[in-house]
């Protein structure tokens, strides 16, 4: 599994989320029922780049299939065909899938050398099905045929007049024949008449591109930290431990809390003291701010907008006498997550243990916090008619916005960001 995890970590994008691609092409039996799927490497971003080495492409396929998509989602209870070249065959990867469900497809570039043959014998002994890919008969390949369970005949590589003789030669061994690259109805009919057991090709089904958005490894720790501090039941000692595990975050937090923005009576030199001086709820807010500020591929003005919204929402809550302005702060802050993380807000929220109140406020502008967010957004775009919140008048709302602007600018300076 180590090679699979290593492969899955390569070629990632810089944001919190990334697109992971994979293609699968069905393999049909004689009744045109789906018998299995071949899993294929796909990466649109590499279209004009140098192709990946076959071993790395295979590892990417395996890593994405097992860790990103989930093999059951891809193939169900059917078999998965996966290409393996010489390098990976000799390495004998320990696949996290029952052998009877994984068909090892030996690439046409693999020769019948003793080390390869011995590896295939061990794989068969474990229960793996062995298939030979893009096969064109050659006497030198006979030792491979003897170990194979399936032979995939490339019908585009064999002359139409020679296909029958090719089939007759292969019938000397107890192997199932799979006609691949079947592109026309006539080719399918001819192969079926010749007794092929399985069929694959564009005439029956093209490879199906599949995409999944997932957390990029370099941001996974940050989102986990964010999720941990946002848990409603988190204790101060746990927050202290979570923050303390990240040296960079601890440094930023100490510098931030000791800035002129807080104007504390004495220097704070520990997270525990920070909890005492500013309280757990406020500390969680600042940790969240600092985690989001680590997203360095976004313009500072976007982060400043998040801070303005957060402070204005909490300011509206204070003016309405709401007992939990911290909830409003979180709603305002998280209202920009989709822009900060390049991902639909609903998907991001599924990764965070937030209350239903906060989710509804963010997604549907429901509840008091949702009303405050709607008012803030309306004020932001100059829609004074829609900028309403409870029974607050326009003067109170204007004051809340002005305070939010001043506070956000001061906070940006304390954090060390520029808009």
PyMOL commands that set and color helices and strands:
alter all, ss='L'
color gray80, all
select helices_A, chain A and resi 2-8+44-46+54-69+71-75+86-91+99-101+114-126+139-147+160-170+185-193+217-229+236-244+247-257+271-278+280-293+300-320+325-334+337-341+345-350+356-364+367-380+394-415
alter helices_A, ss='H'
color red, helices_A
select strands_A, chain A and resi 17-28+34-40+79-84+102-106+129-135+150-154+176-180+198-199+208-215
alter strands_A, ss='S'
color yellow, strands_A
deselect
rebuild
show_as cartoon
